[in-house]
Amino acid sequence: MLCWRGYSLYDCNSEFRFFWLNSKLAETGAGNPPSAYHKYRFTVVPIYDCTGMCLHTAHTGAVPYVKDGLLFYNKV
C-alpha cells in the first residue's frame, strides 16, 4: 500500500506499510468473508525475510491460493 485516503506512504519503510495495510484491513472489515457489503475478501500474503532459508520456504511452502511467483520489496 502506498496511499490511503489521501495519506501518502511513499516515504515510509516497507515494514510500516505492511503494518498499516494489516491495520486498515482489520478496521474496514475488508479481510472478512464475502458478504452483501464486501463482494470479495482481501487477504495479506505471508512476508519472509530475504535469506536462503526464507526464500526456500516462500517458494515451496503450501498456501491456499495459486502461487505464481515471489515479490521482493526494498525495506527502506
C-alpha positions in Angstrom: 0.0 0.0 0.0 1.4 3.4 -1.0 -1.6 5.7 -0.3 -4.6 5.6 1.9 -7.4 8.1 1.7 -5.1 10.8 0.5 -2.4 10.0 3.1 0.9 9.2 1.3 3.0 6.3 2.5 5.7 6.8 -0.2 8.3 7.9 2.3 7.6 5.2 4.9 9.6 2.0 5.0 8.0 -1.3 3.9 7.6 -2.7 7.4 5.4 0.2 8.3 3.4 -0.1 5.1 2.7 -3.8 5.8 1.7 -2.9 9.4 -0.6 -0.1 8.1 -2.1 -2.5 5.5 -2.9 -5.1 8.1 -4.4 -2.4 10.4 -6.6 -0.9 7.7 -7.9 -4.3 6.5 -8.9 -5.1 10.1 -10.5 -1.7 10.6 -12.6 -1.8 7.4 -13.5 -5.5 7.6 -12.2 -6.0 4.1 -10.4 -9.1 5.3 -13.7 -10.6 6.5 -15.5 -13.3 4.5 -17.5 -12.0 1.5 -21.0 -10.6 2.3 -23.5 -8.2 0.7 -21.3 -5.3 1.8 -17.9 -6.8 0.6 -18.1 -8.8 -2.6 -14.5 -10.0 -2.3 -12.2 -10.9 0.6 -8.8 -9.3 0.8 -6.0 -11.1 2.4 -2.4 -10.4 3.1 0.1 -12.9 1.8 2.9 -14.2 4.0 6.0 -12.0 4.4 9.5 -13.5 4.5 13.0 -12.1 5.0 15.3 -12.4 2.0 17.5 -15.2 3.3 18.2 -18.6 1.6 16.0 -20.5 4.1 13.2 -18.0 4.0 13.2 -17.8 0.1 13.1 -21.6 0.0 10.1 -21.6 2.4 8.4 -18.9 0.4 8.9 -20.8 -2.8 8.0 -24.3 -1.7 5.6 -23.7 1.2 1.9 -24.6 0.9 -0.6 -21.7 0.6 -4.4 -21.7 0.0 -4.1 -19.9 -3.4 -2.3 -20.4 -6.7 1.3 -19.1 -6.3 2.8 -17.7 -9.5 6.0 -16.1 -8.2 7.7 -14.1 -5.5 7.6 -10.4 -5.0 10.5 -8.5 -3.5 10.3 -5.3 -1.6 13.1 -2.9 -0.7 12.8 -2.4 3.1 13.9 1.3 3.0 
